[in-house]
Structures are given as C-alpha cells and as structure tokens.
C-alpha cells in the first residue's frame, strides 16, 4: 500500500511563473506603444521628408519615398516666395498667440479665483454660461465680428485677432484654473490673512504658487489654440502681411499648381515652436493635468 504525500505549496512555487508573465506583458505593451507611436509620427515623418524634396519629386509617378536630390534650400527659398510674406506671417502668428494667451490669462485668473472662493447666487448658471461660450466657434460669429470690428475701426489688425482668440479661449482657462483654486484649502489663505496679508498679497504670494501647474496647463492649451486658429483669421485679416502662418500656408496651394515642397517646409516651421514649448514645460503640464482632479 502506497501513500501519497502532498507537498506543501510554497510561495516560491506559486510565484515562479510570474516573472515570465510580467516580462511578456512588458514586451507586449512595448510593441503596442511602438506601433501607436509610429502611426502618429508617420505623417510628420512624411512631411519632414517632403520638405527636402523638389516639386518634381513630390509629384513623380510612381512616387519615391526618399528624395534622390535633397533640397534643404526649400527652408531658405520659402521666405522669399511671391505667394506670401512669410516673415510677416510668422511675426503675426507670434504676436497674436502671445497677446491672446496673455489677455485670456489676465481675464481668467481673477474670474477663476472669485468663482472658486465665493458663493453667490446664480453661480452654477454663470459657470454653465461660461462653458457654453466654448461651444461657439469664431466661424459662426464671423460676420458679426467683422461688422463690430469695422465699427471700432480695428478691422484687419492683429489687435482684432488677439481679442477674438482671448474671448474664445477664456472659458477653458476659467474652468481649468477654477478647479485648481477650489482644491486649495481655505485655511491656508485664512492663515495668510491672520499674518497680515491682504487678499491681493495672499493671492500673489500664497495661491498662485500652489495653483501654478493649473496656470501652466491653461497657458499651454490657450497658446496652442491661438497658434492653430485659422477660420477667423481667414475672414478678419484680408491683408497678407497681417495673416498668421495657418492662413499663409493656403497660398502655396493653387487651383492649377501647388508648391508642396514649401507647404511641407512651412508646416515644419509652424510645428517646431509648439513642440519646443511642450518639451520645456512637459513636467508642469503632466502635473497640472493630474493634480486638477484631486480634492
């Protein structure tokens, strides 16, 4: 008669295959991440390669994927093309984006602070009204804005586009900074008041450093929205020297002929500032996106 002895199952026996499973999952996630990255980066890679091609190579049939004769001079020649004054267009883009972002921030900061720190009647309807303005697009109100700016004698000026960009991005900035101000305990601000700080001093010295990630998040998204704005600029800025890069880019595409090499090169120039900005404030942006939802 034989007896079967059950061996005790140890933790090492159970956990033995786990490192292999984790390794497979890690490699699987890495492969998926690489595929997703390639899908998103492929259009930019094609655009970058196209910027170094001649027009004949871009239109060649069958197409060639790498240029036979690299043409880096495209990035130099595009600044002097007759289609549009690109230096003025780039200057307009920078001025409009910085001006619209600064004006939206100046208006949104006190509004977000007040709505987060005070209770008043019709507070929720007011916040919903602010949110509704985000649903309106400049193209819907283009004719009304055009007539209003003509009356104010600021039509076809960069100031007009600064006001438009600030107005249409104000609601997003108010909402995102409102959530950050609401997460700061009131006791911190009350302690500053007891130490002799005024409301303005406590806002500047105490509150702003605590909600800095939220301010950075609002600034970066507002700046990108101003930088990429197209429809309102196309209608409100008929003069080519006042138009931003987004509108100037369309001038290289004609009915019978298009300078695709310059389209790709200008697109690269338009993307670089945004990429550089993201690289500089990535740490603040990530912390801002995650910290805003913590109560």
C-alpha positions as CSV (number, residue, x, y, z in Angstrom):
1,X,0.0,0.0,0.0
2,X,1.5,3.3,-1.1
3,X,0.7,6.6,0.5
4,X,0.6,9.9,-1.4
5,X,2.3,12.7,0.4
6,X,1.1,16.1,-0.6
7,X,3.9,18.6,-0.8
8,X,3.1,21.9,0.6
9,X,2.8,24.6,-1.9
10,X,5.2,27.4,-1.2
11,X,5.1,31.0,-2.3
12,X,8.2,30.5,-4.4
13,X,6.4,27.7,-6.3
14,X,3.3,29.8,-7.0
15,X,5.3,32.9,-7.9
16,X,7.8,31.1,-10.2
17,X,6.0,31.7,-13.5
18,X,5.0,35.3,-12.6
19,X,8.3,37.0,-13.7
20,X,7.9,35.4,-17.2
21,X,4.3,36.6,-17.4
22,X,5.3,40.1,-16.4
23,X,8.1,40.1,-18.9
24,X,5.7,39.0,-21.7
25,X,3.3,41.7,-20.7
26,X,6.0,44.3,-20.7
27,X,7.3,43.4,-24.1
28,X,3.7,43.2,-25.4
29,X,3.0,46.8,-24.1
30,X,6.3,48.0,-25.6
31,X,5.4,46.6,-29.1
32,X,1.9,48.2,-28.9
33,X,3.4,51.5,-27.8
34,X,5.9,51.5,-30.7
35,X,3.1,50.7,-33.2
36,X,0.9,53.5,-31.8
37,X,3.9,55.9,-31.9
38,X,4.7,55.1,-35.5
39,X,1.1,55.6,-36.5
40,X,1.1,59.1,-35.0
41,X,4.6,60.0,-36.1
42,X,4.4,58.7,-39.7
43,X,2.5,61.8,-41.1
44,X,5.1,64.1,-39.5
45,X,7.9,61.9,-40.9
46,X,6.4,62.1,-44.4
47,X,6.0,65.8,-44.1
48,X,9.6,66.2,-43.0
49,X,10.9,64.1,-45.9
50,X,8.7,66.0,-48.3
51,X,10.2,69.3,-47.1
52,X,13.5,68.1,-48.5
53,X,12.1,67.1,-51.9
54,X,11.8,69.1,-55.1
55,X,8.3,69.7,-56.5
56,X,9.1,67.3,-59.4
57,X,10.0,64.5,-57.0
58,X,6.8,65.1,-54.9
59,X,4.6,64.8,-58.0
60,X,6.6,61.9,-59.5
61,X,4.6,58.8,-60.5
62,X,5.2,56.2,-59.2
63,X,6.1,58.1,-56.0
64,X,9.5,57.9,-54.4
65,X,9.7,57.8,-50.6
66,X,13.2,59.3,-50.2
67,X,14.5,62.3,-52.2
68,X,17.1,61.5,-54.8
69,X,18.4,65.1,-54.7
70,X,18.0,66.5,-51.2
71,X,16.8,70.1,-51.3
72,X,17.5,71.8,-48.0
73,X,17.3,75.2,-49.8
74,X,13.5,74.9,-49.5
75,X,13.7,76.2,-46.0
76,X,15.6,79.2,-47.3
77,X,13.7,79.9,-50.5
78,X,10.3,79.8,-48.9
79,X,10.9,83.1,-47.0
80,X,11.2,85.0,-50.3
81,X,8.4,83.4,-52.4
82,X,5.9,85.8,-54.1
83,X,2.9,83.9,-52.7
84,X,3.0,85.4,-49.3
85,X,5.4,87.3,-47.0
86,X,6.3,84.5,-44.6
87,X,8.5,86.7,-42.2
88,X,5.5,88.9,-41.6
89,X,3.2,85.9,-41.3
90,X,5.4,84.3,-38.6
91,X,5.6,87.6,-36.7
92,X,1.8,88.0,-36.8
93,X,1.4,84.4,-35.5
94,X,3.7,85.1,-32.6
95,X,2.1,88.4,-31.7
96,X,-1.4,87.1,-31.9
97,X,-0.7,83.9,-30.0
98,X,1.2,85.6,-27.2
99,X,-1.2,88.5,-27.0
100,X,-4.3,86.3,-27.0
101,X,-2.8,84.0,-24.4
102,X,-1.8,86.9,-22.1
103,X,-5.2,88.6,-22.4
104,X,-7.1,85.4,-21.7
105,X,-4.9,84.7,-18.6
106,X,-5.3,88.2,-17.2
107,X,-9.1,87.9,-17.5
108,X,-9.4,84.3,-16.5
109,X,-7.2,84.4,-13.4
110,X,-9.4,86.7,-11.2
111,X,-12.6,85.1,-12.5
112,X,-11.4,81.6,-11.6
113,X,-10.3,82.8,-8.2
114,X,-13.5,84.6,-7.4
115,X,-15.8,81.7,-8.5
116,X,-13.8,79.2,-6.6
117,X,-13.6,81.2,-3.4
118,X,-17.0,82.9,-3.2
119,X,-20.6,81.6,-3.1
120,X,-23.1,83.8,-4.8
121,X,-26.5,83.4,-6.3
122,X,-26.6,82.0,-9.9
123,X,-23.1,80.8,-9.5
124,X,-23.8,77.5,-11.3
125,X,-25.7,79.1,-14.2
126,X,-22.9,81.6,-14.6
127,X,-20.3,78.8,-14.8
128,X,-22.5,76.9,-17.3
129,X,-22.8,80.1,-19.4
130,X,-19.0,80.4,-19.4
131,X,-18.9,76.8,-20.6
132,X,-21.4,77.4,-23.3
133,X,-19.2,80.0,-24.9
134,X,-16.6,77.3,-25.5
135,X,-19.1,75.6,-27.8
136,X,-19.3,78.7,-30.1
137,X,-16.8,78.8,-32.9
138,X,-15.4,82.0,-34.5
139,X,-16.8,80.9,-37.9
140,X,-20.3,81.1,-36.6
141,X,-19.9,84.7,-35.4
142,X,-17.5,85.8,-38.2
143,X,-19.9,88.2,-39.9
144,X,-21.0,89.8,-36.6
145,X,-17.4,90.2,-35.5
146,X,-16.4,91.7,-38.9
147,X,-19.1,94.4,-38.6
148,X,-18.2,95.1,-35.0
149,X,-14.5,95.5,-35.7
150,X,-15.3,97.8,-38.7
151,X,-17.4,99.9,-36.3
152,X,-14.5,100.0,-33.8
153,X,-12.0,100.7,-36.6
154,X,-9.8,97.8,-35.7
155,X,-10.7,95.5,-38.6
156,X,-7.8,93.8,-40.4
157,X,-5.5,94.3,-37.4
158,X,-3.6,91.9,-35.1
159,X,-5.5,93.5,-32.2
160,X,-8.8,92.2,-33.5
161,X,-7.4,88.6,-33.6
162,X,-5.9,89.0,-30.2
163,X,-9.4,89.9,-28.8
164,X,-11.1,87.1,-30.7
165,X,-8.6,84.4,-29.6
166,X,-8.7,85.6,-26.0
167,X,-12.5,85.6,-25.9
168,X,-12.9,82.2,-27.4
169,X,-10.3,80.6,-25.1
170,X,-11.4,82.4,-21.9
171,X,-13.9,79.8,-20.8
172,X,-11.4,76.9,-20.9
173,X,-8.9,78.9,-18.9
174,X,-11.5,79.9,-16.3
175,X,-12.8,76.3,-15.8
176,X,-9.4,74.7,-15.6
177,X,-8.0,77.3,-13.1
178,X,-11.3,77.3,-11.2
179,X,-10.8,73.6,-10.4
180,X,-7.2,74.3,-9.1
181,X,-8.2,77.2,-6.9
182,X,-11.1,75.0,-5.5
183,X,-8.6,72.3,-4.4
184,X,-6.6,74.7,-2.2
185,X,-7.9,74.6,1.4
186,X,-9.3,77.9,2.6
187,X,-7.5,77.6,5.9
188,X,-4.2,78.3,4.1
189,X,-5.5,81.6,2.8
190,X,-7.1,82.5,6.1
191,X,-3.7,81.9,7.9
192,X,-2.1,84.3,5.5
193,X,-4.8,86.9,6.3
194,X,-4.1,86.5,10.0
195,X,-0.4,87.1,9.3
196,X,-1.3,90.5,7.9
197,X,-1.6,89.7,4.1
198,X,-4.2,91.4,2.1
199,X,-6.4,89.5,-0.3
200,X,-4.2,90.6,-3.2
201,X,-1.0,89.7,-1.4
202,X,-2.3,86.2,-0.4
203,X,-3.4,85.6,-4.0
204,X,0.0,86.6,-5.3
205,X,2.2,85.0,-2.6
206,X,0.2,82.0,-1.4
207,X,-2.4,81.0,-4.0
208,X,-0.5,81.5,-7.3
209,X,2.5,79.2,-6.3
210,X,0.0,76.5,-5.2
211,X,-2.0,76.6,-8.5
212,X,1.0,77.1,-10.7
213,X,0.5,73.7,-12.5
214,X,-3.0,74.7,-13.4
215,X,-1.9,78.1,-14.8
216,X,0.8,76.4,-16.9
217,X,-1.8,74.0,-18.2
218,X,-4.2,76.8,-19.1
219,X,-1.4,78.8,-20.8
220,X,-0.2,76.0,-23.0
221,X,-3.6,74.9,-24.3
222,X,-4.6,78.5,-24.9
223,X,-1.4,79.3,-26.7
224,X,-1.8,76.2,-28.9
225,X,-5.4,77.1,-29.7
226,X,-4.3,80.7,-30.7
227,X,-1.4,79.4,-32.7
228,X,-3.5,77.0,-34.7
229,X,-6.5,79.3,-35.3
230,X,-7.5,79.5,-38.9
231,X,-11.1,80.3,-39.8
232,X,-11.4,83.7,-38.0
233,X,-8.1,84.9,-39.3
234,X,-9.0,84.0,-42.9
235,X,-12.1,86.2,-42.7
236,X,-11.0,89.1,-40.4
237,X,-7.4,89.5,-41.8
238,X,-7.6,90.0,-45.6
239,X,-4.2,91.8,-45.7
240,X,-1.5,89.1,-46.3
241,X,1.1,90.8,-44.1
242,X,-1.3,90.5,-41.1
243,X,-2.2,86.9,-41.6
244,X,-0.8,84.1,-39.5
245,X,1.0,81.0,-40.8
246,X,-2.1,78.9,-40.8
247,X,-3.7,81.2,-43.4
248,X,-0.4,81.9,-45.3
249,X,0.0,78.2,-45.8
250,X,-3.0,78.0,-48.1
251,X,-1.5,80.5,-50.5
252,X,1.0,77.8,-51.7
253,X,-1.9,75.7,-52.9
254,X,-3.4,77.0,-56.1
255,X,-6.1,75.8,-58.5
256,X,-3.7,74.6,-61.1
257,X,-0.3,74.4,-59.4
258,X,0.8,73.9,-55.8
259,X,4.2,74.3,-54.2
260,X,4.1,71.3,-52.0
261,X,7.7,71.5,-51.0
262,X,7.0,74.9,-49.4
263,X,3.8,73.6,-47.8
264,X,5.7,70.9,-46.0
265,X,8.6,73.2,-45.1
266,X,6.3,75.9,-43.7
267,X,4.3,73.2,-41.8
268,X,7.6,72.1,-40.1
269,X,8.4,75.6,-39.1
270,X,4.9,76.0,-37.7
271,X,5.1,72.8,-35.6
272,X,8.6,73.4,-34.1
273,X,7.6,76.2,-31.6
274,X,4.8,74.1,-30.2
275,X,7.0,71.1,-29.9
276,X,9.7,73.1,-28.2
277,X,7.1,74.6,-25.8
278,X,5.8,71.2,-24.9
279,X,9.4,69.9,-24.3
280,X,10.1,72.8,-22.0
281,X,7.1,72.6,-19.7
282,X,6.2,68.9,-20.0
283,X,6.8,68.3,-16.3
284,X,4.5,71.1,-15.3
285,X,1.9,70.1,-17.9
286,X,1.7,66.5,-16.7
287,X,1.4,67.5,-13.0
288,X,-1.2,70.1,-13.9
289,X,-3.4,67.6,-15.8
290,X,-3.2,65.1,-12.9
291,X,-3.4,67.4,-9.9
292,X,-6.5,69.2,-11.0
293,X,-8.8,66.3,-10.3
294,X,-7.6,65.7,-6.7
295,X,-9.8,67.0,-3.9
